[in-house]
Amino acid sequence: MRSVLLLLTVRGGGEVGARRRVSPVLAAVALASLLALTATGCGSNDPDANAQVSASAASEGDGKITIPDDIRDRLKEHGIDVDKWKDGAWKNWDRDDWLREAQDYINPVIEGLWDPDRMQEAEDPDRGVRESDLSGDQGVTDPEPAPVDAKPVSPTYHDTVPEAGKVFFDSPEGTMVCSATVVADPANPGRSNLVWTAGHCVHAGRSGGWYRNIAFVPSYNDQALSAQELAGATEDELAPYGVWWADWAGTSDQWIAQGGPTGGAGAPYDFAVIHVTPENGGSGKSLEETVGSALPVNFAAPAVPRVESITVDGYPAAAPFDGETLYQCQDRPGRLSINASDPTMYRIGCTMTGGSSGGGWVATGADGEPALVSNTSIGPVNAGWLAGPRLGEVAKGVYDTVSQKYAGR
């Protein structure tokens, strides 16, 4: 049995005053020609009659889960009854019950919740953004890049991009999905349980709080099964390396304070780090050991003009894609400034759509090795380009906080 209380401390230092985010999705609701690519997918089928909440305690003789008093007390502080949560109380998104602050993150493991049907139903709802949110007259913005066609990654995905996967979560709008990347953990070399994604994939920003039932599936649909083949897919086929639940997560203070549903505010700080644990207890191996790889994160990447090429991974879900197949784009980045006081973002030509939000941006460092330098945050509704935050001190603060929480464990 596993831990039932997941408190995520999210932090970011530095300037406040964020801009917003990303994740183009399935529906097409555009306020202008641009949309936030927030990889959140919206699906309606919530129930899972066989779901069970895991707890860090032994079962009693009658089979009931015994939850340690300290964990139960912490849950009670937030008005959460574990049994009711298991039976669907997590669907209550009343403002008073939607935990918002950094220290409020709670994500009890519900075994069996993310079954094949529910994973396939997760979508990415379109969010339109105002043209003024992405005006090019502040800071430095290069001409809009020419679209670059996204190319499907050859199966098995694990052979070429073992770090890539999908993040699933629940929001008031329904079942959602983002893309994500396994990253190295400096506190646990070779044994990382850290995943990098977009801030809007874990927290609603200024209008809400933490999303629920956050889980990561590495090498999702590793064999690139077609839609027809997926109809009868097993969990082993969709999640060959298991389902990993978030037990701690962090995003920037700027995203929590300024992130919004329609792009613009928060985008330069739209990143998150998740610490995960295997749903079924696993074999004792870390996520990095299980998938065989974890990318280092470069918080001092060269200025945009000196980056020759960036490769972006993601599971685009909006038409003409279906969210089940892993794609890549490769292009030389340009600059996108949303606000002169915020960091300038990377921008590349890419036709990936919603669902690709949170996906890793990888560049070769001075040492000749690949490293994560950004994640997909925003893009236009017509899917011509993607933009991601340039990682600096604020991102490193989030990363270090989550890493140090599990140092030596």
C-alpha positions in Angstrom: 0.0 0.0 0.0 1.2 3.5 -0.7 1.1 7.0 0.5 -2.3 8.6 0.5 -1.3 12.1 1.1 0.7 14.0 -1.5 1.7 17.5 -0.5 3.4 19.3 -3.3 5.5 22.3 -2.4 5.6 24.6 -5.4 8.0 27.5 -5.6 9.8 29.9 -7.8 11.9 32.8 -6.9 12.6 35.9 -8.9 10.4 38.4 -10.6 6.7 38.2 -10.1 4.5 39.3 -13.0 4.0 36.3 -15.2 2.5 35.6 -18.5 0.6 32.6 -19.5 0.6 29.3 -20.9 -0.1 26.7 -23.5 -1.7 23.7 -24.8 -3.7 23.6 -27.9 -6.6 21.2 -27.5 -9.4 19.3 -29.3 -12.1 21.8 -29.4 -11.5 25.0 -31.4 -12.5 28.1 -29.5 -10.3 30.9 -30.7 -10.7 34.5 -29.5 -8.2 35.5 -32.1 -5.8 33.6 -34.3 -4.0 32.2 -31.2 -4.7 29.7 -28.6 -3.1 28.5 -25.4 -1.8 25.1 -26.0 -2.4 23.9 -22.5 -2.3 20.2 -22.8 -5.3 19.5 -20.8 -7.7 17.1 -22.2 -11.3 17.1 -21.4 -13.3 13.8 -21.2 -16.4 13.0 -19.4 -16.3 9.5 -18.1 -15.1 9.8 -14.5 -16.3 6.7 -12.6 -14.2 3.8 -11.9 -16.0 1.4 -9.7 -12.9 -0.7 -8.9 -10.6 2.2 -8.0 -8.9 1.9 -4.6 -7.1 4.5 -2.6 -3.6 3.5 -1.6 -2.3 4.3 1.9 1.1 4.0 3.6 -0.2 1.5 6.1 -1.1 -2.1 6.4 -4.5 -3.5 5.9 -6.5 -4.6 8.9 -7.8 -8.2 9.1 -11.1 -7.2 7.5 -9.3 -5.8 4.5 -9.8 -2.2 5.3 -7.0 0.3 4.8 -5.5 1.6 8.0 -4.2 5.2 7.5 -1.6 6.6 9.9 -3.1 9.2 12.2 -0.7 11.9 11.1 -1.7 11.5 7.4 -5.4 11.3 8.3 -5.1 14.5 10.3 -3.5 16.4 7.5 -6.2 15.3 5.1 -8.9 16.4 7.6 -7.2 19.8 7.8 -8.3 20.2 4.2 -11.7 18.8 4.8 -10.9 15.6 2.9 -12.4 12.2 3.9 -10.2 9.5 2.3 -13.2 7.1 1.8 -15.3 9.8 0.3 -12.4 10.9 -1.9 -12.1 7.3 -3.2 -15.8 7.2 -3.9 -15.7 10.3 -6.1 -15.5 13.3 -3.7 -12.5 14.6 -5.7 -15.0 15.7 -8.3 -16.1 18.5 -6.0 -14.5 21.6 -7.5 -16.2 24.2 -5.2 -13.9 27.2 -4.8 -13.6 26.5 -1.1 -12.5 22.9 -1.7 -10.2 23.5 -4.6 -6.8 23.7 -2.9 -4.7 26.5 -4.4 -1.6 27.3 -2.4 1.8 25.7 -2.9 1.6 23.7 0.3 -1.9 22.5 -0.3 -1.3 19.9 -3.1 -3.0 16.6 -2.2 -3.1 13.7 -4.6 -4.2 10.4 -3.0 -3.4 7.4 -5.2 -6.5 5.8 -6.6 -5.5 2.5 -7.9 -7.1 1.5 -11.2 -8.5 5.0 -11.9 -6.3 5.5 -15.1 -7.5 2.4 -17.0 -7.1 2.2 -20.8 -10.6 3.6 -21.5 -10.1 6.6 -19.3 -6.6 7.3 -20.7 -7.9 7.2 -24.2 -10.8 9.5 -23.4 -8.6 12.3 -22.0 -8.6 15.3 -24.3 -7.2 18.8 -24.6 -9.8 21.6 -24.7 -9.0 24.6 -26.9 -8.5 27.9 -25.2 -8.3 31.1 -27.2 -6.0 34.0 -26.4 -6.2 37.6 -27.2 -3.8 39.1 -29.8 -2.7 41.6 -27.2 -1.4 38.8 -25.0 1.3 38.0 -27.6 2.0 41.4 -29.0 5.4 41.7 -30.7 6.2 45.3 -29.8 7.7 44.5 -26.3 11.1 43.0 -25.7 12.5 41.1 -28.7 10.3 39.1 -31.0 11.6 37.6 -34.3 9.4 37.1 -37.4 6.9 34.3 -37.1 8.6 31.0 -38.1 7.5 29.0 -41.1 5.4 25.9 -40.1 7.4 22.7 -39.7 5.5 19.5 -40.2 5.4 17.3 -37.1 6.8 13.8 -37.8 5.6 10.7 -36.1 8.2 8.9 -34.0 8.9 5.4 -35.1 7.9 2.7 -32.6 8.8 1.5 -30.3 9.0 5.0 -28.8 11.1 3.7 -25.9 14.0 2.9 -28.3 14.5 6.5 -29.4 12.9 8.8 -26.8 12.5 6.7 -23.6 12.1 9.9 -21.5 8.9 11.0 -23.2 5.4 10.2 -21.9 1.9 11.6 -21.1 0.5 13.3 -17.9 -3.1 12.6 -17.1 -5.2 14.6 -14.6 -8.7 15.7 -13.7 -10.0 19.3 -13.8 -13.4 20.9 -13.5 -13.8 20.6 -17.2 -13.1 16.8 -17.2 -10.3 14.4 -17.9 -7.2 16.1 -19.3 -3.9 15.2 -20.8 -0.4 16.8 -21.3 3.0 15.6 -22.6 6.0 15.3 -20.3 9.6 14.2 -19.9 11.6 12.2 -17.4 14.4 14.4 -16.1 17.5 13.7 -14.0 17.5 14.3 -10.2 20.7 15.8 -8.8 19.8 14.5 -5.4 19.4 10.9 -6.6 21.8 10.3 -9.5 20.7 7.4 -11.7 17.6 7.0 -9.6 15.4 9.9 -10.6 11.6 10.0 -10.1 11.2 13.5 -11.5 9.0 14.5 -14.5 9.1 17.9 -16.3 5.9 19.3 -17.8 4.0 22.7 -18.1 2.7 24.6 -15.1 -0.8 24.6 -16.6 -0.8 20.8 -16.5 -0.7 20.7 -12.7 -2.3 24.0 -11.6 -5.1 26.3 -13.0 -3.2 29.5 -12.2 -4.9 32.6 -10.8 -8.4 31.3 -11.4 -8.2 28.1 -9.5 -5.9 25.6 -7.8 -4.2 22.2 -8.1 -5.6 19.6 -10.5 -6.3 16.2 -9.2 -5.4 12.6 -9.9 -2.2 13.6 -11.6 -0.3 10.6 -13.1 2.5 10.0 -15.6 2.6 7.3 -18.2 6.1 6.9 -19.8 6.2 5.6 -23.4 2.5 5.8 -23.7 1.2 3.6 -26.6 4.8 2.5 -27.1 3.9 0.3 -30.2 2.1 3.2 -31.9 -1.2 1.2 -32.1 -3.8 2.7 -34.5 -7.1 4.0 -33.2 -8.8 0.7 -34.3 -6.2 -1.4 -32.5 -6.5 0.8 -29.4 -10.1 -0.2 -29.0 -9.1 -3.4 -27.4 -5.8 -2.3 -25.9 -4.7 -3.5 -22.5 -3.1 -1.4 -19.8 0.3 -3.1 -20.6 0.0 -2.0 -24.2 -0.9 1.6 -23.3 1.3 1.9 -20.2 4.2 -0.7 -20.7 6.2 0.9 -17.9 3.3 1.4 -15.6 1.3 4.3 -14.2 3.2 6.7 -11.9 1.3 9.0 -9.6 2.5 12.4 -8.5 3.3 12.5 -4.8 4.9 15.9 -4.9 4.9 18.7 -7.5 6.0 22.2 -8.0 5.3 25.1 -10.3 6.3 28.8 -10.2 4.8 31.4 -7.9 4.3 33.5 -11.0 2.2 30.8 -12.6 0.0 30.4 -9.5 -0.4 34.1 -9.2 -0.8 35.1 -12.9 -1.5 32.0 -15.0 -4.7 32.2 -16.9 -6.9 30.0 -19.1 -6.4 31.9 -22.4 -2.6 32.3 -22.8 -0.6 35.4 -22.4 -0.1 35.9 -18.6 2.2 33.3 -17.1 3.7 31.7 -20.3 7.4 32.7 -19.5 7.0 30.8 -16.2 4.8 28.0 -17.4 6.8 25.0 -16.2 6.4 22.3 -13.5 8.3 19.5 -11.9 6.5 16.4 -10.6 7.9 13.7 -8.3 6.2 10.3 -8.9 5.7 6.9 -7.4 4.5 3.7 -9.1 0.8 3.0 -8.7 1.2 -0.6 -7.7 4.3 -0.3 -5.6 6.6 -1.3 -8.4 9.7 -3.4 -8.3 11.7 -1.0 -6.1 13.2 0.6 -9.2 13.1 4.3 -9.7 11.4 5.8 -12.8 14.8 6.5 -14.4 15.9 2.9 -13.8 12.5 1.6 -15.1 12.7 3.5 -18.4 16.5 3.5 -18.7 17.1 7.2 -19.1 16.5 10.7 -17.7 17.5 14.0 -19.4 19.6 16.6 -17.6 18.0 20.1 -17.4 20.0 23.1 -18.7 19.2 26.2 -16.8 21.9 28.2 -18.6 21.1 27.5 -22.2 22.6 29.9 -24.8 20.7 32.9 -25.9 18.2 32.1 -28.6 20.3 33.3 -31.6 23.1 30.9 -30.5 20.9 27.7 -30.4 21.2 25.9 -33.7 18.4 23.4 -33.3 15.7 22.3 -30.9 13.7 19.1 -31.0 10.3 19.0 -29.4 8.4 15.9 -28.4 4.6 15.6 -27.8 1.4 13.8 -28.1 -0.8 16.3 -30.1 -4.5 15.7 -29.6 -6.3 18.4 -31.6 -7.2 17.6 -35.2 -5.7 16.3 -37.4 -4.0 14.4 -34.5 -5.7 12.0 -32.1 -3.5 12.2 -29.0 -2.4 8.6 -29.2 0.8 9.0 -31.2 4.1 10.6 -30.3 5.4 13.2 -32.7 8.5 15.4 -33.0 9.3 18.8 -34.6 12.9 20.1 -35.2 13.7 23.7 -36.0 16.1 26.5 -35.2 14.4 28.7 -32.6 13.5 32.3 -32.7 12.5 34.7 -30.0 9.0 35.6 -28.6 8.5 38.4 -26.1 5.2 38.6 -24.3 6.3 41.3 -21.9 9.6 43.2 -21.8 10.0 42.6 -18.1 9.7 38.8 -18.5 12.1 36.3 -20.0 12.0 36.0 -23.8 10.6 32.7 -24.9 11.9 30.2 -27.5 9.6 29.8 -30.6 9.9 27.2 -33.4 7.8 26.3 -36.4 5.7 23.2 -35.6 2.3 21.9 -36.6 1.7 20.0 -33.4 -1.6 20.9 -31.7 -3.2 20.6 -28.2 -2.0 17.7 -26.1 1.5 18.5 -26.9 1.7 21.0 -24.0 4.3 20.2 -21.5 6.4 18.2 -24.0 10.1 18.5 -23.7 12.3 20.8 -25.8 15.7 19.2 -26.2 19.0 20.9 -27.4 22.6 19.7 -27.6 24.7 21.4 -25.0 28.4 22.5 -25.1 29.4 19.1 -24.0 27.7 17.5 -27.0 25.0 15.8 -24.9 21.2 16.4 -25.2 19.5 18.4 -22.4 16.0 19.7 -21.7 15.9 23.5 -22.3 12.2 24.2 -22.3 8.7 22.7 -22.6 5.7 23.5 -24.9 3.6 26.3 -23.4 1.7 28.3 -26.1 0.9 28.2 -29.8 -1.6 29.5 -32.4 -5.0 27.9 -32.9 -4.0 27.0 -36.5 -1.0 25.1 -35.3 1.9 26.8 -37.1 4.3 27.3 -34.3 5.0 26.5 -30.6 6.6 28.6 -27.9 8.2 27.5 -24.6 9.8 29.3 -21.6 13.5 29.8 -21.4 14.6 28.1 -18.2 16.5 30.2 -15.7 16.7 30.9 -11.9 13.0 30.6 -11.3 12.8 27.2 -13.0 15.9 26.0 -11.2 14.3 27.0 -7.9 11.2 24.9 -8.6 13.4 22.0 -9.7 15.7 22.2 -6.7 12.8 22.4 -4.3 11.2 19.2 -5.6 14.6 17.4 -5.8 15.7 18.3 -2.3 12.4 17.1 -0.8 13.4 13.5 -1.8 17.2 13.9 -1.4 18.8 10.5 -0.6 15.5 8.7 -0.9 
